[in-house]
């Protein structure tokens, strides 16, 4: 079973700031042309494989889940925070959202055509990433596509407060080459590794990786 401590802290923190966080991100994708382009490419790769539904893991309020849906994917969201899932269900009642952990997804083996983790692996301790990537590999069908987004760096950050409310959450920045190596060890083939320089309020470069479970796996 996954260790409960960091999961509970992350869950409770996002429950606490769910409404404020959702409002803060309300127009965030308007200023992210590269992200939108990569999500479009991801959607095209998934549709070309014709391998089934797509899970937005760590979906938060569902803002990316709805984009995947509008790109023609059978997308649904999974998030650790019941508060975030409740907001997502209220905002996008036409989509499915579930509470769950990326360390133990309640999904059958080889059941997904795609999996997106958009700035959600950043809350997983570095040493637990092999477990997460093994779980992603398990639930993706052969030929299934994986996309990750994360802040680039080596730092572990901790916040005790956000939006004027007490929280207890850690953020782990990632090195793209290290993430790519871990994905290969988990059995993935890399398709793209993209790093964008920081702009606006961003403090670090932003990393994106697209990979797939090999068709013969």
LUMLUM-479728 format. One record per residue: residue number from 1; residue in three letters; x, y, z of N, C-alpha, C in turn. Coordinates in steps of 0.2 Angstrom, whole numbers. Layout:
+-----+------+-------+-------+-------+-------+-------+-------+-------+-------+-------+
: seq : type :    nx :    ny :    nz :   cax :   cay :   caz :    cx :    cy :    cz :
+-----+------+-------+-------+-------+-------+-------+-------+-------+-------+-------+
: NUM :  ALA :     X :     Y :     Z :     X :     Y :     Z :     X :     Y :     Z :
...
+-----+------+-------+-------+-------+-------+-------+-------+-------+-------+-------+
END
This chain:
+-----+------+-------+-------+-------+-------+-------+-------+-------+-------+-------+
: seq : type :    nx :    ny :    nz :   cax :   cay :   caz :    cx :    cy :    cz :
+-----+------+-------+-------+-------+-------+-------+-------+-------+-------+-------+
:   1 :  UNK :     4 :    -6 :     0 :     0 :     0 :     0 :     4 :     6 :     0 :
:   2 :  UNK :     2 :    12 :    -4 :     6 :    18 :    -4 :     7 :    21 :     3 :
:   3 :  UNK :    12 :    24 :     5 :    13 :    27 :    11 :     8 :    33 :    12 :
:   4 :  UNK :     4 :    33 :    18 :    -1 :    37 :    19 :     0 :    45 :    20 :
:   5 :  UNK :     6 :    46 :    23 :     8 :    52 :    26 :     8 :    58 :    20 :
:   6 :  UNK :    12 :    57 :    15 :    12 :    63 :    10 :     6 :    63 :     6 :
:   7 :  UNK :     3 :    57 :     5 :    -4 :    57 :     1 :    -9 :    61 :     5 :
:   8 :  UNK :    -9 :    60 :    12 :   -14 :    63 :    16 :   -13 :    71 :    16 :
:   9 :  UNK :    -6 :    73 :    17 :    -5 :    80 :    17 :    -7 :    83 :    10 :
:  10 :  UNK :    -5 :    80 :     5 :    -7 :    83 :    -2 :   -14 :    83 :    -3 :
:  11 :  UNK :   -18 :    78 :    -1 :   -25 :    78 :    -2 :   -28 :    83 :     3 :
:  12 :  UNK :   -26 :    84 :     9 :   -29 :    89 :    13 :   -28 :    96 :    11 :
:  13 :  UNK :   -21 :    97 :     9 :   -19 :   104 :     6 :   -24 :   106 :     0 :
:  14 :  UNK :   -25 :   101 :    -4 :   -29 :   103 :   -10 :   -36 :   104 :    -9 :
:  15 :  UNK :   -38 :   100 :    -4 :   -45 :   101 :    -1 :   -46 :   108 :     2 :
:  16 :  UNK :   -41 :   110 :     5 :   -41 :   117 :     9 :   -41 :   122 :     4 :
:  17 :  UNK :   -37 :   122 :    -2 :   -37 :   127 :    -6 :   -40 :   126 :   -13 :
:  18 :  UNK :   -45 :   121 :   -13 :   -48 :   120 :   -19 :   -51 :   125 :   -23 :
:  19 :  UNK :   -55 :   129 :   -20 :   -59 :   135 :   -23 :   -54 :   140 :   -25 :
:  20 :  UNK :   -50 :   142 :   -21 :   -45 :   147 :   -23 :   -40 :   145 :   -28 :
:  21 :  UNK :   -38 :   139 :   -28 :   -34 :   136 :   -33 :   -37 :   136 :   -40 :
:  22 :  UNK :   -43 :   134 :   -40 :   -47 :   134 :   -46 :   -48 :   141 :   -49 :
:  23 :  UNK :   -50 :   146 :   -45 :   -50 :   152 :   -48 :   -44 :   155 :   -50 :
:  24 :  UNK :   -38 :   154 :   -47 :   -32 :   156 :   -49 :   -30 :   153 :   -56 :
:  25 :  UNK :   -32 :   147 :   -57 :   -30 :   144 :   -64 :   -36 :   145 :   -69 :
:  26 :  UNK :   -41 :   149 :   -68 :   -46 :   149 :   -72 :   -45 :   151 :   -79 :
:  27 :  UNK :   -40 :   155 :   -80 :   -38 :   157 :   -87 :   -31 :   155 :   -89 :
:  28 :  UNK :   -28 :   151 :   -85 :   -21 :   149 :   -85 :   -19 :   147 :   -92 :
:  29 :  UNK :   -23 :   143 :   -95 :   -21 :   140 :  -102 :   -21 :   145 :  -108 :
:  30 :  UNK :   -24 :   150 :  -107 :   -25 :   155 :  -112 :   -17 :   158 :  -114 :
:  31 :  UNK :   -13 :   158 :  -109 :    -6 :   160 :  -110 :    -1 :   154 :  -111 :
:  32 :  UNK :    -3 :   148 :  -113 :     1 :   142 :  -114 :     0 :   139 :  -121 :
:  33 :  UNK :     3 :   143 :  -126 :     2 :   140 :  -133 :     6 :   133 :  -133 :
:  34 :  UNK :    12 :   133 :  -130 :    15 :   127 :  -131 :    12 :   121 :  -128 :
:  35 :  UNK :     9 :   122 :  -122 :     5 :   117 :  -119 :    -1 :   114 :  -123 :
:  36 :  UNK :    -4 :   119 :  -126 :   -10 :   117 :  -130 :    -8 :   114 :  -136 :
:  37 :  UNK :    -2 :   115 :  -139 :     0 :   112 :  -145 :     2 :   105 :  -143 :
:  38 :  UNK :     6 :   104 :  -137 :     8 :    97 :  -135 :     2 :    93 :  -134 :
:  39 :  UNK :    -3 :    96 :  -130 :    -9 :    92 :  -129 :   -13 :    90 :  -135 :
:  40 :  UNK :   -13 :    94 :  -140 :   -16 :    92 :  -147 :   -12 :    87 :  -150 :
:  41 :  UNK :    -5 :    87 :  -150 :    -1 :    81 :  -152 :    -2 :    75 :  -149 :
:  42 :  UNK :    -3 :    75 :  -142 :    -4 :    70 :  -138 :   -11 :    67 :  -140 :
:  43 :  UNK :   -16 :    71 :  -141 :   -23 :    68 :  -143 :   -22 :    65 :  -149 :
:  44 :  UNK :   -19 :    68 :  -154 :   -18 :    64 :  -161 :   -15 :    58 :  -160 :
:  45 :  UNK :   -10 :    57 :  -156 :    -6 :    51 :  -155 :   -11 :    46 :  -152 :
:  46 :  UNK :   -15 :    48 :  -147 :   -20 :    43 :  -144 :   -25 :    41 :  -149 :
:  47 :  UNK :   -27 :    45 :  -153 :   -33 :    43 :  -158 :   -30 :    39 :  -163 :
:  48 :  UNK :   -24 :    40 :  -165 :   -20 :    36 :  -170 :   -20 :    28 :  -168 :
:  49 :  UNK :   -19 :    28 :  -161 :   -18 :    21 :  -158 :   -25 :    18 :  -157 :
:  50 :  UNK :   -30 :    21 :  -156 :   -37 :    18 :  -155 :   -37 :    13 :  -150 :
:  51 :  UNK :   -34 :    15 :  -144 :   -33 :    11 :  -138 :   -38 :    12 :  -132 :
:  52 :  UNK :   -43 :    16 :  -133 :   -47 :    17 :  -127 :   -47 :    24 :  -124 :
:  53 :  UNK :   -50 :    24 :  -118 :   -50 :    30 :  -114 :   -44 :    33 :  -112 :
:  54 :  UNK :   -44 :    40 :  -110 :   -38 :    43 :  -107 :   -40 :    46 :  -100 :
:  55 :  UNK :   -35 :    44 :   -96 :   -35 :    47 :   -89 :   -31 :    53 :   -88 :
:  56 :  UNK :   -34 :    58 :   -85 :   -31 :    64 :   -83 :   -29 :    63 :   -76 :
:  57 :  UNK :   -23 :    61 :   -74 :   -22 :    59 :   -67 :   -19 :    65 :   -63 :
:  58 :  UNK :   -22 :    67 :   -58 :   -21 :    73 :   -55 :   -24 :    79 :   -58 :
:  59 :  UNK :   -30 :    78 :   -60 :   -34 :    82 :   -64 :   -36 :    89 :   -61 :
:  60 :  UNK :   -36 :    89 :   -54 :   -38 :    95 :   -51 :   -45 :    97 :   -52 :
:  61 :  UNK :   -46 :   103 :   -54 :   -53 :   105 :   -56 :   -56 :   103 :   -63 :
:  62 :  UNK :   -52 :    99 :   -66 :   -54 :    97 :   -73 :   -53 :   101 :   -79 :
:  63 :  UNK :   -49 :   106 :   -78 :   -48 :   111 :   -84 :   -44 :   108 :   -89 :
:  64 :  UNK :   -40 :   103 :   -88 :   -37 :   100 :   -94 :   -41 :    94 :   -96 :
:  65 :  UNK :   -44 :    91 :   -92 :   -49 :    85 :   -94 :   -54 :    88 :   -99 :
:  66 :  UNK :   -56 :    93 :   -98 :   -61 :    96 :  -103 :   -58 :    98 :  -110 :
:  67 :  UNK :   -52 :   100 :  -110 :   -48 :   101 :  -116 :   -47 :    95 :  -120 :
:  68 :  UNK :   -45 :    89 :  -116 :   -44 :    83 :  -119 :   -51 :    80 :  -122 :
:  69 :  UNK :   -56 :    82 :  -119 :   -63 :    80 :  -121 :   -64 :    84 :  -128 :
:  70 :  UNK :   -63 :    90 :  -128 :   -64 :    94 :  -134 :   -59 :    93 :  -140 :
:  71 :  UNK :   -54 :    89 :  -138 :   -49 :    87 :  -143 :   -51 :    80 :  -146 :
:  72 :  UNK :   -57 :    78 :  -144 :   -60 :    72 :  -147 :   -58 :    65 :  -143 :
:  73 :  UNK :   -56 :    66 :  -137 :   -54 :    60 :  -133 :   -59 :    58 :  -128 :
:  74 :  UNK :   -60 :    52 :  -126 :   -64 :    49 :  -121 :   -61 :    50 :  -114 :
:  75 :  UNK :   -61 :    56 :  -112 :   -56 :    58 :  -106 :   -60 :    58 :  -100 :
:  76 :  UNK :   -57 :    56 :   -94 :   -60 :    56 :   -88 :   -54 :    58 :   -83 :
:  77 :  UNK :   -56 :    61 :   -77 :   -51 :    63 :   -72 :   -51 :    59 :   -66 :
:  78 :  UNK :   -45 :    59 :   -63 :   -44 :    56 :   -57 :   -40 :    61 :   -52 :
:  79 :  UNK :   -42 :    62 :   -46 :   -38 :    66 :   -42 :   -38 :    64 :   -35 :
:  80 :  UNK :   -33 :    65 :   -31 :   -32 :    63 :   -24 :   -37 :    67 :   -20 :
:  81 :  UNK :   -39 :    73 :   -22 :   -43 :    78 :   -17 :   -50 :    77 :   -19 :
:  82 :  UNK :   -54 :    75 :   -14 :   -61 :    75 :   -15 :   -64 :    82 :   -16 :
:  83 :  UNK :   -61 :    87 :   -13 :   -63 :    94 :   -15 :   -62 :    96 :   -22 :
:  84 :  UNK :   -57 :    94 :   -25 :   -56 :    95 :   -32 :   -60 :    91 :   -36 :
:  85 :  UNK :   -61 :    85 :   -35 :   -66 :    81 :   -39 :   -73 :    84 :   -38 :
:  86 :  UNK :   -75 :    86 :   -32 :   -82 :    89 :   -32 :   -82 :    95 :   -36 :
:  87 :  UNK :   -77 :    99 :   -36 :   -78 :   105 :   -41 :   -78 :   104 :   -48 :
:  88 :  UNK :   -74 :    99 :   -50 :   -73 :    96 :   -57 :   -80 :    94 :   -59 :
:  89 :  UNK :   -83 :    90 :   -55 :   -90 :    87 :   -56 :   -95 :    92 :   -57 :
:  90 :  UNK :   -95 :    97 :   -53 :   -99 :   103 :   -53 :   -98 :   107 :   -60 :
:  91 :  UNK :   -92 :   108 :   -62 :   -91 :   112 :   -67 :   -92 :   109 :   -74 :
:  92 :  UNK :   -90 :   102 :   -74 :   -91 :    99 :   -80 :   -95 :    92 :   -79 :
:  93 :  UNK :  -101 :    93 :   -78 :  -105 :    87 :   -76 :  -106 :    82 :   -82 :
:  94 :  UNK :  -104 :    84 :   -88 :  -104 :    79 :   -94 :   -98 :    74 :   -93 :
:  95 :  UNK :   -93 :    76 :   -89 :   -87 :    71 :   -89 :   -87 :    67 :   -82 :
:  96 :  UNK :   -83 :    62 :   -82 :   -82 :    58 :   -76 :   -76 :    60 :   -72 :
:  97 :  UNK :   -77 :    60 :   -66 :   -71 :    62 :   -61 :   -71 :    57 :   -55 :
:  98 :  UNK :   -66 :    55 :   -53 :   -65 :    50 :   -48 :   -60 :    52 :   -43 :
:  99 :  UNK :   -61 :    50 :   -37 :   -55 :    51 :   -32 :   -51 :    45 :   -32 :
: 100 :  UNK :   -44 :    46 :   -32 :   -39 :    41 :   -33 :   -32 :    43 :   -32 :
: 101 :  UNK :   -28 :    38 :   -31 :   -20 :    40 :   -31 :   -17 :    37 :   -37 :
: 102 :  UNK :   -12 :    40 :   -39 :    -8 :    38 :   -45 :    -3 :    32 :   -43 :
: 103 :  UNK :    -2 :    31 :   -36 :     2 :    26 :   -34 :    -2 :    19 :   -34 :
: 104 :  UNK :    -9 :    20 :   -34 :   -13 :    13 :   -34 :   -19 :    15 :   -38 :
: 105 :  UNK :   -19 :    15 :   -45 :   -25 :    17 :   -49 :   -30 :    12 :   -49 :
: 106 :  UNK :   -36 :    13 :   -48 :   -42 :     8 :   -48 :   -44 :     7 :   -55 :
: 107 :  UNK :   -39 :     5 :   -59 :   -40 :     3 :   -66 :   -38 :    -3 :   -68 :
: 108 :  UNK :   -41 :    -7 :   -73 :   -38 :   -13 :   -75 :   -32 :   -13 :   -79 :
: 109 :  UNK :   -28 :   -18 :   -79 :   -22 :   -18 :   -83 :   -24 :   -16 :   -90 :
: 110 :  UNK :   -19 :   -13 :   -94 :   -20 :   -11 :  -101 :   -26 :    -9 :  -103 :
: 111 :  UNK :   -29 :    -4 :   -99 :   -36 :    -2 :  -100 :   -36 :     5 :  -103 :
: 112 :  UNK :   -31 :     8 :  -104 :   -31 :    15 :  -106 :   -27 :    16 :  -113 :
: 113 :  UNK :   -30 :    21 :  -117 :   -26 :    23 :  -123 :   -22 :    28 :  -122 :
: 114 :  UNK :   -23 :    32 :  -116 :   -18 :    37 :  -115 :   -19 :    39 :  -107 :
: 115 :  UNK :   -13 :    42 :  -105 :   -13 :    45 :   -98 :    -9 :    51 :   -98 :
: 116 :  UNK :   -12 :    56 :   -95 :    -9 :    63 :   -94 :    -8 :    64 :   -87 :
: 117 :  UNK :    -2 :    66 :   -85 :    -1 :    68 :   -78 :     2 :    75 :   -79 :
: 118 :  UNK :    -2 :    80 :   -79 :    -1 :    87 :   -80 :     1 :    91 :   -73 :
: 119 :  UNK :     7 :    92 :   -72 :     9 :    95 :   -66 :     6 :    91 :   -59 :
: 120 :  UNK :     6 :    84 :   -60 :     4 :    81 :   -54 :     9 :    76 :   -51 :
: 121 :  UNK :    14 :    74 :   -55 :    19 :    70 :   -52 :    24 :    74 :   -48 :
: 122 :  UNK :    23 :    80 :   -48 :    27 :    85 :   -44 :    26 :    84 :   -36 :
: 123 :  UNK :    21 :    81 :   -34 :    20 :    80 :   -27 :    22 :    73 :   -25 :
: 124 :  UNK :    25 :    69 :   -29 :    27 :    63 :   -27 :    35 :    63 :   -25 :
: 125 :  UNK :    37 :    60 :   -19 :    44 :    60 :   -18 :    48 :    57 :   -23 :
: 126 :  UNK :    54 :    60 :   -24 :    58 :    58 :   -30 :    59 :    50 :   -30 :
: 127 :  UNK :    60 :    47 :   -24 :    61 :    40 :   -24 :    55 :    36 :   -25 :
: 128 :  UNK :    49 :    39 :   -25 :    43 :    35 :   -27 :    41 :    35 :   -34 :
: 129 :  UNK :    45 :    39 :   -38 :    43 :    39 :   -45 :    43 :    33 :   -49 :
: 130 :  UNK :    48 :    28 :   -48 :    48 :    22 :   -51 :    41 :    18 :   -50 :
: 131 :  UNK :    38 :    19 :   -44 :    32 :    15 :   -43 :    26 :    19 :   -47 :
: 132 :  UNK :    26 :    25 :   -47 :    21 :    29 :   -51 :    22 :    27 :   -58 :
: 133 :  UNK :    28 :    27 :   -61 :    29 :    25 :   -68 :    27 :    18 :   -70 :
: 134 :  UNK :    28 :    14 :   -65 :    26 :     7 :   -66 :    19 :     6 :   -66 :
: 135 :  UNK :    15 :    10 :   -62 :     8 :    10 :   -62 :     5 :    13 :   -68 :
: 136 :  UNK :     8 :    18 :   -71 :     6 :    21 :   -77 :     7 :    16 :   -83 :
: 137 :  UNK :    13 :    12 :   -83 :    14 :     7 :   -88 :     9 :     1 :   -87 :
: 138 :  UNK :     7 :     0 :   -81 :     2 :    -6 :   -80 :    -5 :    -4 :   -83 :
: 139 :  UNK :    -7 :     2 :   -82 :   -14 :     3 :   -84 :   -15 :     5 :   -92 :
: 140 :  UNK :    -9 :     7 :   -95 :    -9 :     9 :  -102 :    -9 :     2 :  -106 :
: 141 :  UNK :   -13 :     3 :  -112 :   -13 :    -3 :  -116 :    -7 :    -3 :  -121 :
: 142 :  UNK :    -4 :    -8 :  -123 :     1 :    -8 :  -128 :     0 :    -3 :  -134 :
: 143 :  UNK :     5 :     2 :  -135 :     4 :     7 :  -139 :     1 :    13 :  -136 :
: 144 :  UNK :    -1 :    13 :  -130 :    -4 :    19 :  -126 :     1 :    24 :  -125 :
: 145 :  UNK :    -2 :    30 :  -125 :     2 :    36 :  -124 :     2 :    39 :  -117 :
: 146 :  UNK :     8 :    42 :  -115 :     9 :    45 :  -109 :    12 :    52 :  -110 :
: 147 :  UNK :     9 :    57 :  -106 :    12 :    64 :  -107 :    12 :    66 :   -99 :
: 148 :  UNK :    18 :    69 :   -98 :    20 :    72 :   -92 :    21 :    80 :   -92 :
: 149 :  UNK :    20 :    84 :   -87 :    22 :    91 :   -87 :    24 :    92 :   -80 :
: 150 :  UNK :    30 :    96 :   -79 :    32 :    97 :   -73 :    37 :   103 :   -73 :
: 151 :  UNK :    39 :   106 :   -67 :    44 :   111 :   -67 :    51 :   108 :   -67 :
: 152 :  UNK :    55 :   111 :   -70 :    62 :   109 :   -71 :    66 :   111 :   -65 :
: 153 :  UNK :    70 :   107 :   -62 :    75 :   109 :   -57 :    77 :   103 :   -52 :
: 154 :  UNK :    80 :   105 :   -47 :    82 :    99 :   -42 :    80 :   101 :   -35 :
: 155 :  UNK :    75 :   106 :   -34 :    73 :   108 :   -27 :    67 :   104 :   -25 :
: 156 :  UNK :    67 :   103 :   -19 :    61 :   101 :   -15 :    58 :   107 :   -11 :
: 157 :  UNK :    52 :   109 :   -13 :    49 :   115 :   -10 :    44 :   113 :    -5 :
: 158 :  UNK :    43 :   116 :     1 :    38 :   115 :     5 :    34 :   121 :     7 :
: 159 :  UNK :    27 :   121 :     7 :    23 :   126 :     9 :    18 :   125 :    15 :
: 160 :  UNK :    18 :   130 :    19 :    14 :   129 :    25 :     8 :   133 :    24 :
: 161 :  UNK :     7 :   137 :    19 :     2 :   142 :    18 :     1 :   143 :    11 :
: 162 :  UNK :    -5 :   144 :     8 :    -7 :   146 :     1 :   -14 :   149 :     2 :
: 163 :  UNK :   -14 :   154 :    -2 :   -20 :   158 :    -3 :   -23 :   160 :     4 :
: 164 :  UNK :   -18 :   162 :     9 :   -20 :   164 :    16 :   -22 :   158 :    20 :
: 165 :  UNK :   -22 :   152 :    18 :   -24 :   146 :    22 :   -19 :   141 :    24 :
: 166 :  UNK :   -19 :   138 :    29 :   -14 :   133 :    31 :   -14 :   127 :    27 :
: 167 :  UNK :    -8 :   125 :    24 :    -8 :   119 :    21 :    -1 :   115 :    23 :
: 168 :  UNK :     0 :   109 :    21 :     6 :   106 :    22 :     8 :   102 :    16 :
: 169 :  UNK :    11 :   104 :    11 :    12 :   101 :     4 :    19 :   102 :     2 :
: 170 :  UNK :    22 :    97 :    -1 :    29 :    97 :    -4 :    28 :    97 :   -12 :
: 171 :  UNK :    33 :   101 :   -15 :    33 :   101 :   -22 :    40 :    98 :   -24 :
: 172 :  UNK :    41 :    94 :   -29 :    47 :    91 :   -31 :    48 :    93 :   -38 :
: 173 :  UNK :    53 :    97 :   -40 :    55 :    99 :   -47 :    59 :    93 :   -50 :
: 174 :  UNK :    59 :    93 :   -56 :    61 :    87 :   -60 :    67 :    89 :   -65 :
: 175 :  UNK :    71 :    84 :   -66 :    76 :    85 :   -72 :    74 :    80 :   -78 :
: 176 :  UNK :    73 :    83 :   -83 :    70 :    80 :   -89 :    74 :    73 :   -91 :
: 177 :  UNK :    80 :    74 :   -91 :    84 :    68 :   -93 :    83 :    62 :   -87 :
: 178 :  UNK :    83 :    64 :   -81 :    82 :    59 :   -76 :    75 :    56 :   -77 :
: 179 :  UNK :    70 :    60 :   -78 :    63 :    57 :   -79 :    63 :    53 :   -85 :
: 180 :  UNK :    66 :    55 :   -90 :    66 :    51 :   -96 :    69 :    44 :   -95 :
: 181 :  UNK :    75 :    44 :   -91 :    78 :    38 :   -89 :    74 :    33 :   -85 :
: 182 :  UNK :    70 :    36 :   -80 :    65 :    32 :   -76 :    60 :    29 :   -80 :
: 183 :  UNK :    57 :    33 :   -85 :    52 :    30 :   -90 :    55 :    25 :   -94 :
: 184 :  UNK :    61 :    25 :   -96 :    63 :    20 :  -100 :    64 :    13 :   -96 :
: 185 :  UNK :    66 :    14 :   -90 :    67 :     9 :   -85 :    60 :     5 :   -84 :
: 186 :  UNK :    55 :     9 :   -84 :    48 :     7 :   -83 :    45 :     4 :   -89 :
: 187 :  UNK :    49 :     4 :   -95 :    46 :     1 :  -101 :    44 :     5 :  -106 :
: 188 :  UNK :    44 :    12 :  -105 :    42 :    16 :  -110 :    47 :    18 :  -116 :
: 189 :  UNK :    44 :    20 :  -122 :    48 :    22 :  -127 :    47 :    30 :  -127 :
: 190 :  UNK :    52 :    34 :  -127 :    51 :    41 :  -127 :    50 :    44 :  -134 :
: 191 :  UNK :    45 :    48 :  -135 :    43 :    51 :  -141 :    46 :    59 :  -142 :
: 192 :  UNK :    45 :    62 :  -136 :    47 :    69 :  -136 :    49 :    72 :  -129 :
: 193 :  UNK :    54 :    76 :  -129 :    56 :    79 :  -123 :    57 :    86 :  -124 :
: 194 :  UNK :    53 :    91 :  -121 :    53 :    98 :  -123 :    54 :   102 :  -116 :
: 195 :  UNK :    58 :   107 :  -117 :    59 :   111 :  -111 :    58 :   118 :  -113 :
: 196 :  UNK :    54 :   122 :  -110 :    52 :   129 :  -112 :    55 :   133 :  -106 :
: 197 :  UNK :    58 :   139 :  -108 :    61 :   144 :  -104 :    56 :   147 :  -100 :
: 198 :  UNK :    57 :   149 :   -94 :    52 :   152 :   -89 :    50 :   159 :   -92 :
: 199 :  UNK :    43 :   160 :   -91 :    41 :   167 :   -93 :    35 :   169 :   -89 :
: 200 :  UNK :    33 :   175 :   -89 :    28 :   177 :   -84 :    30 :   176 :   -77 :
: 201 :  UNK :    25 :   173 :   -73 :    26 :   171 :   -66 :    30 :   165 :   -65 :
: 202 :  UNK :    32 :   161 :   -70 :    36 :   155 :   -69 :    43 :   157 :   -67 :
: 203 :  UNK :    45 :   153 :   -62 :    52 :   153 :   -59 :    57 :   149 :   -62 :
: 204 :  UNK :    55 :   144 :   -65 :    59 :   139 :   -68 :    57 :   137 :   -75 :
: 205 :  UNK :    62 :   134 :   -79 :    59 :   131 :   -85 :    54 :   126 :   -84 :
: 206 :  UNK :    50 :   124 :   -89 :    44 :   120 :   -89 :    46 :   114 :   -93 :
: 207 :  UNK :    45 :   108 :   -91 :    47 :   102 :   -94 :    41 :    98 :   -96 :
: 208 :  UNK :    41 :    95 :  -102 :    36 :    91 :  -105 :    39 :    84 :  -108 :
: 209 :  UNK :    36 :    79 :  -107 :    38 :    73 :  -110 :    32 :    69 :  -112 :
: 210 :  UNK :    33 :    66 :  -119 :    28 :    62 :  -121 :    31 :    55 :  -123 :
: 211 :  UNK :    28 :    50 :  -120 :    31 :    43 :  -121 :    25 :    38 :  -123 :
: 212 :  UNK :    27 :    32 :  -124 :    22 :    27 :  -125 :    24 :    20 :  -123 :
: 213 :  UNK :    19 :    16 :  -121 :    20 :     9 :  -119 :    21 :     6 :  -126 :
: 214 :  UNK :    27 :     2 :  -128 :    28 :    -1 :  -134 :    22 :    -5 :  -136 :
: 215 :  UNK :    20 :    -5 :  -143 :    15 :    -9 :  -145 :    15 :   -16 :  -144 :
: 216 :  UNK :    21 :   -19 :  -144 :    23 :   -26 :  -143 :    23 :   -28 :  -136 :
: 217 :  UNK :    22 :   -23 :  -131 :    23 :   -24 :  -124 :    17 :   -28 :  -121 :
+-----+------+-------+-------+-------+-------+-------+-------+-------+-------+-------+
END
